[in-house]
Amino acid sequence: MSDTITPNNNKIELYTSKFYATCTLGGIIACGPTHSSVTPLDLVKCRLQVQPNLYKGNLQGMKTILQKEGLSKLFTGVGATAIGYSLQGAGKYGGYEFFKHFYSQTLLSGDMEKIHKHRTSIYLAASATAEFIADIMLCPFEAIKVRQQTTIPSFCNNVWEGFSKIYKTEGFGSLYKGITPLWCRQIPYTMCKFTSFERIVEYIYSKLPTKKQDMNPLQQISVSFVGGYLAGILCAAVSHPADVMVSKINNERKAGQSMGDATKQIYKRIGFMGLWNGLGVRIVMIGTLTSFQWLIYDSFKAYVGLPTSG
């Protein structure tokens, strides 16, 4: 047992309400702080998605913001990010654990041979369902965050002021006008994130001389970190076009305009190549985010006495 992780001796039975509550808490801890920590990168990415010629690159963008707007403005949108992605992490990680077991039991009757054979389908279905629900909690805060980050100067000073302004001038429904592109971005992203992570980690363990159950927690968490980074690169590329659309729709969609019309109008203006603006920044951001999320999530699981993921 590693000296760097001291597990809790109170055993948590798998697939109980306490197990799911623990995984939900782990998701909050993994997602809220990590997304908040990369707010400066997210700020530059969102602005470049809306105005491609605003900065020459990520570092130049942050330097420009620092010089012209001040240090605090590098973290524009951090409040909405922290709240929104904590809620999303709760639904995503806790929901994934729940639906993975639920589908295994209901669709495959708990038959381990069938579960192993169809495990990729289980991963895909469970992650998609969990993310669908998680995005409903995330969407209002994502709308506020994007509006804060893509208006110069920012249309509000904090998340509560942003919520109040949008609610009073545009109505509550405006906070959900980006839900469809958010689903289009996040569901494929999460399906790729969880499924590729599971299969990459499975492959890594198959090539190691020591079986997973014989490894100490630190060794297992190291595997999770590597698997998480590789999975992050894949899911960043898969979900990037929808990510660009989320930023532009939240920023540009007019009141009363349908989602389809807004999407067509934006695509006509930016073209296919415009959907890939900011991809390099997002690969760095999402790869880092995903690896540290799995690192934190599995460290937390190991600490409370649960097995690591994968």
N, C-alpha and C positions, 0 to 999 in steps of 0.2 A: 504494500500500500504506500502511495506517495506521501512524503512528509509535507508536501505543499498543499494538500487538500485533506481536510479532516472531515470525513463524512458523518452525518447525523446517524446515530445508532437506532433512532426510532424508525422502524421499517414502515414504508408506505406500500400498501397492497396495490398492485397494478389494476387499472381499469375501475377504480372506485372513485367516488366523488372527491375524496382527498387527493387522489392521484391527478385527476383532471384540474382541480383547483391549483395544485402545485405547478403543473405544466403551464397553466394560464399565467400564474405569477412569474414563472420563468420567462414567458413570452414578453411580459411587460418589461422586465428587467433587461432582456436582451434587445428589445426594439426601441424603446423610448430614448435611453441614453445614447445609443449608437447613431440613430438618425439625427438626434440633436447635435451630436459632436461634429457632424459633417455639414452643418447648415451653411458655412461659407462656400463650400463646393456646390451645394444644392442651389444657393443663391445665384452664383455665376452661371450654372447650367440652365436654370429657368430663364434668366435674362437673355442668354444666348439663343435659347429656343424661340423666344419671342422677337429678339432683335439680333440676328446672326452677326452683324458687323459692329456690335457695341464694344466688344473686347477682342483682342487678338488671340487670347487664350486664357486658360484657367488662372495661372499665376499673375498674368497682367491684369486680369479682371479683378482679382482680390486686391492687388496693389492699388488699382485705380479707385476702388471703393474705399479702401483704407485712407487714401490721400484726400479724396474729395468729400467723403461722407463721414469718415471717422471709424474707429475700431468697433464701436457698438453696432454699426450698421452692417458689419460683416455677418452678424447673427440675426438679421432681419427674418422674422418668421419662426424663430426658435420656439416660442411659446406654443404656437399652433402645431408645430412639428412634434414637440414633446408630448402634448396631450393626444394628438391624433394617432401617432405611431405607437404610443403605449397601449391605446385601445385596440389598434389594429394588431399589435403583437399578441395581446391577450386572446383575441379571437382566432388569430392565425395559428399560433402554436398549440394553444389549448384545444381549439377546434380540430386541428389536424390529428392530434392524438386520439380525440374522441371518435372522429369519423373513420379513421383508419381501422380502429377496433370494431366500430359499428358495422361497416361494410364487410369486414372479414367474417363477422358472425352472422349477419342477416343474408348476405348474398352468397357466401360460400360456406355457411353453416359451421364455421369454425374448423373446417377440414384443413389441417396444416399443409397437406400435400397440394391442395388446390390453391391455398393462400400463397404458397411459395411460387407456384406456377404463374399465378396471376398478380403477383405482388406489384408489378409496375402499374397495372390498371388501378389497383387499390390506392397506391400513392397518388396517382393523378386525380382520381375521384375525390379522395379525402382532402387533398390540398385545394382543389377547386371549390368544394363546398365550404371549407373553412374560410377561404379568402372572400368568397361571395358575401358571407355574413360580416366578416371583419371590415370590408370596405364600406358597409353601411354606417359603421361607427366612425371610420376615418374621413369620409367624404366632406362633411362640413368644415373640418379643420384643414383639410387639403385645399379647399376652395379659398379659405382665408389666407393660408400660407402663400399660395400662388399669387393671389391678388396683392399681398404685401410685397412679395419679392419682385414682381414684374411692373410695379408702378414706381416711378421716380419723380418726386419723393413718395415714399410709401403712403398708401391711402389711410393707414391707421398705425397707431403706436404699439398696440398689443392685441392679443387674440380676442379679448372681450369687447374692445372698441370696434374691432373688425366685424365681429358677430353682430353687434348692435347696428352698425352702419348698413350692412347688407340686409339685415332683417327689416329695418325701417324703410329703406329706399327701394328694395327689390323683392322683399318677402322671403319667407323661410324656404320656399321651393328653390330659390336661387342658389342656396347652399348645396343643393343636390343636382344642379344642372350639369355637373361633370361626372355623375355617377356611372353613366354608360361607358365613356372613355376610360374612366378609372377602372371599371371591371375589365375592359379590354386590355388595359395595361397590367393590372395587378394579378388577374387570374392566370393568364399564361406565364407571367413572371413567377408566381408562387408554385404553379404546377411544375415548372422547370426547376425552380429552386429546391423544392423538397424531393422531387423524383430523381433529379440528377445527383443530388447530395446522397440520397440513399444508395443509388447504384455505384457512384464513385467510391463511397466509403466501403461498400461491399467488395468492390474490386481491390481496393487498397489492402483490406484485411486478408483477402484471398492470396495476396502476393507476399504477405509478411510471414516470417518463420514462426511467429508466436500467435496462437489463437487469441481472439478478442477477450474471452473470459479469463485468460491467463495474464492479461496486461493490467498494469495499475491504472488508476484514473487519469493521471497526467499523460500517459502514453495514448490512451483512448481519446482524450481531448485534443491531443496533437493531430490525430487522424481526422477528427471532426473539423479542426481549423483548416487543414489542407483541402479536405473535401468541400468545405464551405466556400473557400476562395475560388476553386475551379467551378463550382456550381454558380457562383455569383457572376463570373464572366459570361457564362452561357445565358443566364436569365436576363442580364443587362442588355444583351444583343436582341434577344427575343422580344422584349417588351419596350424597346426604345421608341419605335414609331408611335405607339400609343401614348407614351410618356410625353412626347412632343405635342401631340394633340390635346392632352389634358391641360398642359400649360397654356396653349393657345386658346382653347375653348373657354377656360376659366377667365382668361384675360380679354377675349374679343367677342364672345357670343353676345348678341344683342337680345334685349328683353323681347320675348315672344317668338324668337327665331327657333326653328326646330333644330334638333341635334344633327339631323341629316344635312340640312341646308348649311349649317355652320361648318360642318366637316367638309362638305364639297367646296364651299367658298375658300376655306383655309387651304385645302389641298390644291385647288386650282392656282392659288397664289404662290405657294412654296414648292410644289412639285414633289416628286418621289425623293429626290436628294435632300430636300428640306426636312424630311422626316428623320434624317440622321444627324441633324445639327446637335452638337454636344455629346456625341456618342463616346468619344475618348474619355471625356471627363466622367461620364456616367459609368463606364467600365471600371475606372479606378475607384469611384465612389461606391458602386454596388459590390464590386469584388471585395473591397475592404469591409463594407458593412456586413455582407453575408458571412464572411469568415469570422468576424468578431461576434456576430449574433450567435452562430453555432458554438463558438468558444465560450461565450457567457452562458448560453442556455445549457450546454452540456456540463459546464463547471458547476452550475447551480444544481442540476440534476444529480451529479456525482456527490455534491456536498450534502444533499438531503437523503442520499442513499438510494437513488434510482439509477438504473443502468443508463449509459450514454446512448445517444441516438445512433441509428444505422444498424 
